[in-house]
């Protein structure tokens, strides 16, 4: 940990000199990367300086406690030392988390897929509610989102929806949403008032650039067909819907939301690229984690991760054992507390693992 801190502080000093070089702005891409890295390291440098100052104050106060003859002054010094040590512990914990190497995927945009599972129409209605929750959270973060493909029910539910979200650190905030979301509530169509349990699956895919995933044309089978489903002038009138199958992996993507076959094909390729990227990442992660399975970030779509209990206004995340009694607010997009708790838990788990100890020391 100390070696990594020393290395990062040295790098911070190097970047501080570099950003003073007028020629840096001539290369906008490099300038942006340097400024982003400098901003992150400046937070580490600031926190480290604050810790050193607190350590200095604590040492002076400790000496005062040991040498002070006046009992009243001694007690005051003891109280001050206690406060300083508490602040010091909190700041050291913050620094510890900042020293965790950033996952390069964290800054990526995502493609999110939501599908109704068990529960029929009620599951489809809840899938619609989840989409609304994520889109409203995206709005609070200033992110952009775009529907890529969707299939609705006659009652306004969603059988399946695929959409992209782009912005700052999107994957970092939403990466732990993959899995089964269980809902317990009285459906609007239930006359007897019985509570039903339904399920919706969510998948979060980091969006890959074309340079990251090379898809050969000969590995694709592309089928065009007429769009199906309710609404839309293009439905059943033109061959605008596109289905692309990636033969080596067997992955299939279907897009029909656009009236243009070309636009549907472009969206389908984005989704396919993200799915192949996730497929390759999952294989690499499985190799890295043969001896240890992450409680928070496994990304297993069959894993039940959360329960939404509407009668009790309660949300429970089963991976980190957190329960929040503000489900009404969460469904309106007030999810920051939940997402922050998941990120914190993942970092704590990383630090406790052998892999985390080795990485932090490197």
VOVO-252926 format. One record per atom (N, C-alpha, C): x, y, z; residue in three letters. Coordinates in steps of 0.001 Angstrom, whole numbers, plus 500000, padded with zeros to 6 digits. Layout:
XYZALA;...
***
This chain:
500835498793500000UNK;500000500000500000UNK;500870501257500000UNK;501901501289500880UNK;502783502449500951UNK;503570502637499662UNK;503994501513499071UNK;504744501591497813UNK;503857502167496701UNK;502601501732496683UNK;501676502239495657UNK;501416503728495869UNK;501264504145497116UNK;501039505563497422UNK;502233506399496971UNK;503437505933497283UNK;504654506658496882UNK;504730506800495369UNK;504412505697494678UNK;504453505700493216UNK;503443506687492629UNK;502222506717493192UNK;501172507602492685UNK;501487509068492968UNK;502072509358494128UNK;502434510737494455UNK;503551511238493539UNK;504471510331493189UNK;505535510685492246UNK;504931510993490872UNK;503979510168490464UNK;503302510379489193UNK;502533511699489202UNK;501935512037490330UNK;501192513291490464UNK;502111514484490253UNK;503305514434490837UNK;504282515517490665UNK;504696515645489195UNK;504868514490488529UNK;505243514501487111UNK;504151515154486264UNK;502885514794486560UNK;501765515349485794UNK;501572516833486070UNK;501836517255487308UNK;501710518672487665UNK;502666519512486832UNK;503861518999486584UNK;504821519688485725UNK;504379519628484261UNK;503847518467483869UNK;503466518263482478UNK;502348519207482040UNK;501356519427482904UNK;500215520270482507UNK;500595521746482392UNK;501799522087482856UNK;502283523455482698UNK;502963523665481346UNK;503145522579480601UNK;503773522642479283UNK;502735523097478250UNK;502934524265477623UNK;501952524791476656UNK;501709523867475464UNK;502685523043475129UNK;502545522173473956UNK;501564521027474187UNK;501214520778475446UNK;500321519659475762UNK;498949519822475126UNK;498442521058475085UNK;497089521302474565UNK;496993521077473058UNK;498146520962472382UNK;498126520731470933UNK;497581519343470596UNK;497742518420471534UNK;497193517070471359UNK;496013516921472317UNK;494810517176471799UNK;493623517224472651UNK;493330515905473363UNK;493541514778472676UNK;493277513481473299UNK;494209513243474485UNK;495493513531474282UNK;496462513346475370UNK;496199514338476502UNK;495850515577476132UNK;495546516593477135UNK;494385516153478020UNK;493334515590477388UNK;492174515118478152UNK;492556513984479093UNK;493350513031478611UNK;493758511889479432UNK;494633512338480610UNK;495548513256480330UNK;496450513746481381UNK;495664514490482459UNK;494722515334482042UNK;493933516111483007UNK;493056515202483854UNK;492515514141483237UNK;491678513208483994UNK;492520512470485040UNK;493702512011484634UNK;494574511300485576UNK;495049512241486681UNK;495378513481486304UNK;495843514460487301UNK;494749514766488320UNK;493512514868487843UNK;492389515150488742UNK;492218514038489774UNK;492314512776489301UNK;492184511637490220UNK;493327511622491234UNK;494555511848490764UNK;495721511794491659UNK;495771512993492601UNK;495191514118492182UNK;495181515293493059UNK;494335515033494300UNK;493294514232494142UNK;492461513866495294UNK;493259513013496276UNK;494065512100495735UNK;494923511263496581UNK;495966512116497292UNK;496587513054496547UNK;497610513927497122UNK;497024514810498223UNK;495817515353497959UNK;495167516215498962UNK;494847515437500231UNK;494314514226500058UNK;493955513405501209UNK;495194512973501988UNK;496265512652501277UNK;497505512253501941UNK;498080513406502763UNK;498012514630502213UNK;498500515814502939UNK;497659516058504196UNK;496350515853504082UNK;495463516029505238UNK;495787515010506327UNK;496086513768505915UNK;496441512712506871UNK;497746513050507581UNK;498728513536506833UNK;500019513895507433UNK;499853515018508448UNK;498959515975508140UNK;498705517073509065UNK;498003516561510333UNK;497044515654510169UNK;496354515078511331UNK;497316514248512179UNK;498210513526511535UNK;499205512735512272UNK;500113513631513102UNK;500489514765512514UNK;501333515737513214UNK;500597516299514437UNK;499314516681514234UNK;498519517214515347UNK;498312516167516438UNK;498076514920516031UNK;497856513834516994UNK;499112513567517810UNK;500274513617517167UNK;501540513391517878UNK;501777514490518907UNK;501500515735518520UNK;501678516865519447UNK;500719516769520632UNK;499474516384520344UNK;498468516260521410UNK;498802515096522338UNK;499332514027521782UNK;499716512864522587UNK;500840513242523555UNK;501781514037523074UNK;502879514514523935UNK;502321515388525054UNK;501332516230524711UNK;500700517102525696UNK;500004516278526783UNK;499323515195526381UNK;498641514320527343UNK;499649513704528313UNK;500805513306527775UNK;501816512641528592UNK;502541513598529540UNK;502699514872529097UNK;503525515798529870UNK;502732516805530697UNK;501462517013530376UNK;500647518021531059UNK;500428517647532521UNK;500677518592533427UNK;500513518372534876UNK;499098518727535334UNK;498532519763534713UNK;497192520199535104UNK;496163519154534640UNK;495406518592535583UNK;494485517498535279UNK;493373517906534313UNK;492865519123534486UNK;491791519588533615UNK;492281519723532166UNK;493478520298532011UNK;494074520432530667UNK;494380519061530072UNK;494782518142530940UNK;495106516779530503UNK;493863516093529928UNK;492705516273530603UNK;491458515668530142UNK;490996516270528817UNK;491162517592528685UNK;490811518253527429UNK;491679517743526270UNK;492965517548526571UNK;493888517038525554UNK;493521515608525150UNK;493084514821526127UNK;492664513441525836UNK;491462513419524900UNK;490489514312525146UNK;489306514399524289UNK;489685514818522870UNK;490596515782522785UNK;491048516258521476UNK;491782515137520727UNK;492604514378521464UNK;493342513269520847UNK;492380512209520313UNK;491315511953521079UNK;490323510972520663UNK;489659511402519354UNK;489306512690519231UNK;488691513206518010UNK;489645513131516821UNK;490920513489517075UNK;491923513450516014UNK;492143512032515503UNK;492194511064516414UNK;492406509670516028UNK;491214509130515242UNK;490000509584515607UNK;488795509177514880UNK;488810509730513449UNK;489159511031513322UNK;489272511648511995UNK;490347510957511167UNK;491463510645511814UNK;492599510015511139UNK;492206508654510572UNK;491471507881511367UNK;491035506550510915UNK;490110506662509707UNK;489192507653509754UNK;488244507845508640UNK;488972508269507366UNK;489935509189507493UNK;490678509663506319UNK;491563508562505745UNK;492130507734506607UNK;492956506622506127UNK;492115505610505356UNK;490877505389505818UNK;489981504478505101UNK;489649505036503712UNK;489398506355503647UNK;489122506986502356UNK;490300506816501403UNK;491507507040501926UNK;492710506927501099UNK;492901505487500623UNK;492609504547501509UNK;492754503134501172UNK;491899502783499957UNK;490658503301499942UNK;489762503015498825UNK;490228503710497543UNK;490784504924497679UNK;491270505641496504UNK;492478504948495879UNK;493220504196496699UNK;494412503520496196UNK;494092502229495453UNK;492837501788495527UNK;492448500590494775UNK;492544500904493284UNK;493267500088492522UNK;493387500356491079UNK;492009500420490421UNK;491794501431489587UNK;490505501592488914UNK;490329500513487856UNK;489139499967487812UNK;488803499010486767UNK;488628499784485469UNK;489372499430484410UNK;489244500175483149UNK;487831500138482563UNK;487013499154482991UNK;485641499082482486UNK;484741500141483115UNK;485128500670484288UNK;484252501577485035UNK;483806502793484233UNK;484656503288483347UNK;484333504505482604UNK;483514504236481347UNK;483241502957481072UNK;482538502617479841UNK;481050502948479907UNK;480493503218478731UNK;479037503292478589UNK;478501501864478634UNK;477196501732478765UNK;476627500386478884UNK;475454500183477938UNK;475170498915477721UNK;473896498504477132UNK;473201497664478182UNK;471994498051478540UNK;471241497341479579UNK;470068496608478947UNK;469850495388479404UNK;468745494573478901UNK;467849494192480084UNK;466563494468479959UNK;465592494115480999UNK;464552493191480372UNK;464304492035481009UNK;463338491068480474UNK;462400490595481572UNK;461114490530481240UNK;460129489987482173UNK;460373488492482334UNK;460343488015483584UNK;460534486591483854UNK;459234485959484301UNK;459298485198485390UNK;458097484541485905UNK;457119485582486453UNK;455839485368486196UNK;454833486279486729UNK;453934486893485687UNK;454125486515484424UNK;453214486975483388UNK;453163488479483230UNK;451926489018483136UNK;451734490447482896UNK;452312491296484028UNK;452232490796485265UNK;452766491548486403UNK;454276491707486280UNK;454977490673485800UNK;456424490762485588UNK;456734491800484512UNK;455912491837483462UNK;456110492806482383UNK;455902494231482886UNK;454907494422483760UNK;454659495750484330UNK;455820496193485219UNK;456387495229485968UNK;457514495580486824UNK;458766495862485981UNK;458927495163484859UNK;460041495449483951UNK;459956496895483479UNK;458740497354483225UNK;458521498746482835UNK;458896499694483968UNK;458548499315485199UNK;458894500132486372UNK;460408500227486548UNK;461112499110486340UNK;462572499118486478UNK;463214500006485419UNK;462708499912484182UNK;463240500775483129UNK;463073502243483515UNK;461904502589484061UNK;461648503969484477UNK;462611504374485601UNK;462870503449486544UNK;463780503737487658UNK;465188504055487145UNK;465699503214486243UNK;467045503429485722UNK;467123504698484865UNK;466097504954484067UNK;466134506137483201UNK;466068507419484029UNK;465315507406485126UNK;465249508603485970UNK;466559508815486725UNK;467202507714487156UNK;468515507847487787UNK;469512508420486781UNK;469440507947485529UNK;470332508459484476UNK;470130509959484283UNK;468889510406484352UNK;468593511833484197UNK;469240512646485313UNK;469207512130486545UNK;469815512869487666UNK;471324512974487509UNK;471934512030486784UNK;473386512038486574UNK;473784512794485307UNK;472793513247484551UNK;473088513936483309UNK;473531512999482192UNK;473172511717482292UNK;473533510730481276UNK;472506510738480142UNK;472916510202479009UNK;472013510051477870UNK;471624508584477734UNK;470364508347477389UNK;469964506960477155UNK;469132506875475878UNK;469229505721475230UNK;468585505526473936UNK;468014504111473869UNK;466734504000473582UNK;466120502680473421UNK;466598502065472112UNK;467066500828472175UNK;467601500151470994UNK;466642499093470469UNK;465907498475471379UNK;464895497501470959UNK;463932497286472121UNK;462649497121471817UNK;461678496908472893UNK;460495496101472390UNK;459861495434473329UNK;458659494659473031UNK;457679494871474175UNK;456545495537473878UNK;455593495899474921UNK;454379494973474915UNK;453664494985476045UNK;452424494222476157UNK;451241495178475981UNK;450063494636475814UNK;448881495468475581UNK;448518496313476794UNK;448927495870478012UNK;448602496613479232UNK;449689497620479618UNK;450667497821478726UNK;451705498814479001UNK;452949498265479665UNK;453006496953479835UNK;454208496344480390UNK;455264496147479315UNK;456411495641479739UNK;457521495417478805UNK;457971493960478887UNK;457862493254477777UNK;458395491888477732UNK;459919491926477736UNK;460459492863476951UNK;461907493009476835UNK;462233494409476363UNK;463288494999476925UNK;463758496292476440UNK;465277496309476516UNK;465888496821475456UNK;467343496961475384UNK;467629498434475130UNK;468470499040475960UNK;468763500460475790UNK;470201500746476201UNK;470738501823475649UNK;472109502223475982UNK;472073503422476920UNK;473084503508477787UNK;473262504672478661UNK;474713505124478502UNK;474894506412478223UNK;476245506943478052UNK;476450508165478941UNK;477679508310479434UNK;478010509411480332UNK;479268509082481116UNK;479473509798482212UNK;480662509588483034UNK;480474508413484002UNK;481382507436483912UNK;481414506307484855UNK;480072505590484981UNK;479435505347483857UNK;478134504673483877UNK;478275503240484386UNK;479235502498483840UNK;479383501096484231UNK;479752500962485707UNK;480551501895486223UNK;480934501856487635UNK;479701501903488535UNK;478712502684488147UNK;477517502860488979UNK;476488501756488798UNK;476419501154487596UNK;475332500215487308UNK;475790498774487102UNK;477067498505487261UNK;477595497171486953UNK;477018496076487842UNK;476539496437489037UNK;476042495424489970UNK;474542495175489852UNK;473937495665488781UNK;472495495484488593UNK;472135494194487868UNK;473131493487487326UNK;472852492233486612UNK;472342491170487571UNK;471254490500487197UNK;470718489426488022UNK;469204489435488022UNK;468629488649488931UNK;467176488527489024UNK;466639489497490078UNK;465690490317489686UNK;465034491277490582UNK;463637490738490892UNK;463383490443492155UNK;462095489856492553UNK;461182490938493130UNK;459915490923492708UNK;458961491912493202UNK;457817491208493920UNK;457412491790495041UNK;456268491293495814UNK;455281492441495976UNK;454094492295495356UNK;453082493346495469UNK;451735492806494990UNK;450695493589495243UNK;449348493232494793UNK;449166493795493383UNK;449007492945492387UNK;448825493451491016UNK;447537494256490889UNK;447537495211489992UNK;446336496036489762UNK;445165495183489283UNK;445486494060488641UNK;444433493192488100UNK;443930492170489122UNK;444498492194490339UNK;444138491203491362UNK;442995491739492229UNK;441826491187492061UNK;440635491672492771UNK;440649491288494242UNK;441244490138494582UNK;441196489643495966UNK;442246490295496863UNK;443152491062496286UNK;444164491748497099UNK;445313490865497534UNK;445507489737496890UNK;446608488836497247UNK;447940489363496704UNK;448996489170497496UNK;450337489574497072UNK;450909488521496126UNK;451385488957494990UNK;452012488067494019UNK;453526488286494016UNK;454253487243493675UNK;455702487350493518UNK;456057487128492051UNK;456760488083491463UNK;457188487994490064UNK;458677488267489994UNK;459243488043488818UNK;460685488253488660UNK;461005488870487308UNK;462059489674487308UNK;462567490323486098UNK;464079490131486074UNK;464641489854484906UNK;466093489725484805UNK;466685490974484169UNK;467846491364484672UNK;468558492531484165UNK;469976492109483797UNK;470452492590482667UNK;471842492367482264UNK;472473493712481935UNK;473681493940482443UNK;474407495182482193UNK;475680494841481426UNK;475784495347480200UNK;476909495023479340UNK;477748496269479075UNK;479045496237479383UNK;479895497378479013UNK;479955497478477495UNK;479729498684476969UNK;479694498823475518UNK;481106498858474950UNK;481352498021473961UNK;482684497893473365UNK;482819498772472133UNK;484019499313471941UNK;484314500049470715UNK;484596499051469590UNK;484472499551468370UNK;484739498686467216UNK;486172498176467219UNK;487090498986467783UNK;488499498588467812UNK;488764497489468839UNK;487836497353469812UNK;488042496353470875UNK;487533494971470475UNK;486514494945469662UNK;485930493671469217UNK;485911493629467690UNK;486688492706467146UNK;486760492558465691UNK;485777491465465268UNK;484701491875464604UNK;483684490924464151UNK;483843490729462648UNK;484161489520462248UNK;484334489217460825UNK;482966489043460161UNK;482834489589458966UNK;481571489523458241UNK;481152488078457983UNK;482137487210457723UNK;481811485810457432UNK;481315485052458667UNK;481479485655459853UNK;480996485026461087UNK;479553485411461408UNK;478933486202460525UNK;477573486701460790UNK;476551486108459832UNK;475372485810460379UNK;474217485501459537UNK;473184486587459790UNK;472818487315458750UNK;471899488445458901UNK;470586488123458201UNK;469499488161458965UNK;468160487913458436UNK;467336489188458561UNK;466556489506457532UNK;465652490654457602UNK;464216490146457531UNK;463331490869458204UNK;461926490426458269UNK;461044491625458575UNK;459765491412458534UNK;458830492481458888UNK;458708492588460394UNK;458670493831460867UNK;458572494059462306UNK;457233493580462825UNK;457226493123464076UNK;455989492664464700UNK;455716493440465968UNK;454519493277466517UNK;454190493949467765UNK;453237495094467546UNK;452703495666468648UNK;451700496729468545UNK;452283498051468102UNK;451525498800467317UNK;451876500187466978UNK;452925500305465899UNK;453079501552465385UNK;454143501835464429UNK;453692501647462991UNK;453997502594462150UNK;453584502507460756UNK;454326501422460000UNK;455561501099460485UNK;456369500139459744UNK;455999498701460054UNK;455160498482461088UNK;454837497127461504UNK;454119496373460384UNK;454678495216460032UNK;454087494311459037UNK;453930494934457648UNK;454658495999457340UNK;454543496609456012UNK;455872496598455258UNK;456987496658455970UNK;458294496636455307UNK;459226495682456036UNK;460221495197455311UNK;461211494298455914UNK;462287495119456626UNK;461901495774457731UNK;462838496658458436UNK;463515495977459622UNK;462899494939460174UNK;463476494256461342UNK;464700493449460923UNK;465685493403461820UNK;466942492720461529UNK;467285491751462660UNK;467692490546462275UNK;468209489586463266UNK;469615489182462822UNK;470578489371463742UNK;471967489026463447UNK;472414487902464377UNK;472977486857463803UNK;473499485731464580UNK;475016485672464407UNK;475722485643465539UNK;477182485493465511UNK;477482484000465593UNK;477894483431464500UNK;478023481975464373UNK;479017481353465356UNK;480190481941465608UNK;481141481309466535UNK;480616481161467962UNK;479811482138468437UNK;479314482093469816UNK;477854481679469906UNK;477121481772468789UNK;475690481463468810UNK;474841482599469341UNK;475459483761469624UNK;474711484909470141UNK;473831485499469043UNK;472584485835469412UNK;471623486376468446UNK;471044487687468956UNK;470928488666468061UNK;470359489968468401UNK;469262490294467395UNK;468143490813467919UNK;467013491189467052UNK;466666492647467319UNK;466554493451466258UNK;466179494862466395UNK;465084495212465393UNK;464039495927465874UNK;462951496309464976UNK;462363497675465293UNK;462934498405466254UNK;462340499663466691UNK;462376500753465622UNK;463428500760464792UNK;463541501786463767UNK;462790501372462495UNK;462343502353461731UNK;461695502064460450UNK;462720501714459378UNK;463956502120459635UNK;465024501878458672UNK;465765500582458988UNK;465906499730457983UNK;466649498485458152UNK;468110498781458483UNK;468664499828457874UNK;470066500193458119UNK;470272500590459572UNK;469341501400460116UNK;469457501827461517UNK;469291500640462463UNK;468355499748462153UNK;468172498560462996UNK;469424497684462976UNK;470054497566461818UNK;471271496763461709UNK;472396497389462535UNK;472521498717462482UNK;473570499410463242UNK;473377499207464741UNK;472117499315465210UNK;471844499095466635UNK;472107497649467022UNK;471706496731466165UNK;471917495311466452UNK;473400494996466560UNK;474224495625465727UNK;475665495398465788UNK;476257495940467082UNK;475744497077467567UNK;476217497617468850UNK;475905496653469983UNK;474686496125469983UNK;474293495174471028UNK;475123493902470929UNK;475294493407469713UNK;476070492183469514UNK;477506492372469985UNK;478095493517469636UNK;479471493794470048UNK;479586493784471572UNK;478601494376472253UNK;478619494412473719UNK;478463493014474300UNK;477611492192473691UNK;477407490832474203UNK;478654489969474011UNK;479317490131472875UNK;480557489376472649UNK;481633489839473624UNK;481696491154473851UNK;482670491716474796UNK;482432491143476192UNK;481144491110476592UNK;480811490548477908UNK;481148489065477954UNK;480893488364476875UNK;481174486937476781UNK;482668486670477004UNK;483512487468476350UNK;484959487308476497UNK;485427487725477889UNK;484834488822478417UNK;485186489279479767UNK;484810488243480821UNK;483643487607480637UNK;483186486587481587UNK;484156485414481626UNK;484673485027480461UNK;485644483928480414UNK;486926484319481139UNK;487393485553480899UNK;488616486030481552UNK;488422486146483059UNK;487248486643483477UNK;486969486790484916UNK;486895485437485604UNK;486334484444484906UNK;486235483093485481UNK;487619482518485732UNK;488543482798484829UNK;489906482318485013UNK;490583483018486187UNK;490321484343486317UNK;490946485108487401UNK;490359484752488762UNK;489109484306488759UNK;488410484097490035UNK;488099482636490317UNK;488939481731489863UNK;488704480304490093UNK;488694479975491588UNK;489479480696492359UNK;489609480390493781UNK;488710481269494642UNK;488036482248494026UNK;487238483171494839UNK;486108483741494002UNK;484901483682494516UNK;483738484242493806UNK;483295485510494512UNK;483220486595493773UNK;482796487860494356UNK;481323487810494738UNK;481038488243495941UNK;479642488251496408UNK;478838489309495662UNK;479470490435495358UNK;478733491552494769UNK;478738491493493259UNK;479892491260492650UNK;480021491503491229UNK;480106490299490330UNK;479455489207490680UNK;479558488018489836UNK;478876488214488493UNK;477828489065488461UNK;477134489330487206UNK;476319488157486700UNK;476075487178487556UNK;475304485992487159UNK;473847486385486990UNK;473325486236485768UNK;471950486680485507UNK;470913485801486204UNK;471313484586486629UNK;470367483696487295UNK;470360483915488806UNK;471246484775489297UNK;471347485017490731UNK;470272486013491185UNK;469498485648492211UNK;468504486578492744UNK;469233487602493595UNK;469236488828493154UNK;470048489832493840UNK;469237490745494751UNK;467924490899494466UNK;467195491943495180UNK;465705491619495245UNK;465061492051496339UNK;463614491913496485UNK;462986493282496715UNK;461935493566495955UNK;461184494824496072UNK;459822494485496677UNK;459628494806497950UNK;458382494492498641UNK;457548495770498772UNK;456539495895497923UNK;455756497131497876UNK;454852497324499100UNK;454185496272499621UNK;453330496495500793UNK;454100497061501992UNK;455376496680502136UNK;456185497162503258UNK;457098498321502870UNK;456983498790501618UNK;457826499876501120UNK;459310499554501346UNK;459658498284501137UNK;460991497788501510UNK;461743497238500306UNK;463018497598500219UNK;463929497001499248UNK;465060496308499998UNK;465359495063499616UNK;466455494319500238UNK;467397493818499157UNK;468676494154499295UNK;469691493595498398UNK;470350492441499134UNK;470190491234498583UNK;470605490021499292UNK;472112489808499280UNK;472849490479498414UNK;474291490277498342UNK;475030490997499453UNK;474537492182499831UNK;475236492960500856UNK;474366493155502095UNK;473216492461502126UNK;472324492487503298UNK;471946493911503716UNK;471576494715502736UNK;471097496059503046UNK;469595496105502806UNK;468863496735503731UNK;467421496910503603UNK;467092498389503743UNK;466358498921502771UNK;465963500326502783UNK;464443500418502739UNK;463885501219503629UNK;462433501382503676UNK;462026502680502979UNK;462377502776501716UNK;461984503934500900UNK;461840503488499446UNK;461162502368499274UNK;461003501797497937UNK;460290502766496995UNK;459337503538497521UNK;458609504493496682UNK;459561505513496056UNK;460548505970496833UNK;461517506946496325UNK;462512506281495372UNK;462916505063495712UNK;463871504329494869UNK;463290504109493475UNK;462012503746493403UNK;461389503491492108UNK;461253504774491276UNK;461426505935491932UNK;461412507208491208UNK;462824507636490800UNK;463825506745491037UNK;465193507037490614UNK;466126507457491722UNK;465631507484492989UNK;466477507855494125UNK;467272506626494585UNK;468242506217493745UNK;468961504960493977UNK;470414505161494389UNK;470852506401494561UNK;472269506681494831UNK;472755505957496093UNK;471944505974497159UNK;472354505328498409UNK;472599503832498203UNK;471724503190497456UNK;471852501763497171UNK;473089501480496326UNK;473257502225495233UNK;474385501998494337UNK;475716502288495034UNK;475755503332495883UNK;476985503653496619UNK;477338502537497605UNK;476313501949498237UNK;476553500848499180UNK;477131499632498462UNK;476657499359497255UNK;477174498236496467UNK;478623498468496065UNK;478940499698495635UNK;480321500018495250UNK;481253499914496450UNK;480806500419497606UNK;481623500369498823UNK;481876498934499246UNK;480836498105499192UNK;480976496700499577UNK;481969495982498671UNK;481901496281497369UNK;482820495656496414UNK;484263496057496709UNK;484473497320497071UNK;485830497788497389UNK;486342497150498675UNK;485468497038499672UNK;485870496399500928UNK;486244494946500694UNK;485464494273499864UNK;485742492875499547UNK;487063492742498791UNK;487308493690497895UNK;488559493688497135UNK;489760493813498066UNK;489664494729499033UNK;490772494948499964UNK;491022493742500860UNK;489953493017501185UNK;490093491856502069UNK;490637490632501351UNK;490560490647500020UNK;491000489486499257UNK;492493489504499043UNK;493031488353498766UNK;494457488253498463UNK;494789489052497216UNK;493880488988496229UNK;494097489716494984UNK;494170491207495250UNK;493292491684496139UNK;493284493111496451UNK;494538493534497151UNK;495020492709498072UNK;496235493036498804UNK;497423493131497873UNK;497503492183496935UNK;498613492173495983UNK;498554493364495048UNK;497328493675494559UNK;497174494782493614UNK;497475496108494271UNK;497002496274495513UNK;497222497545496206UNK;498697497754496527UNK;499415496658496685UNK;500833496753497012UNK;501697496961495780UNK;501127496666494605UNK;501939496747493378UNK;502067498183492888UNK;
***
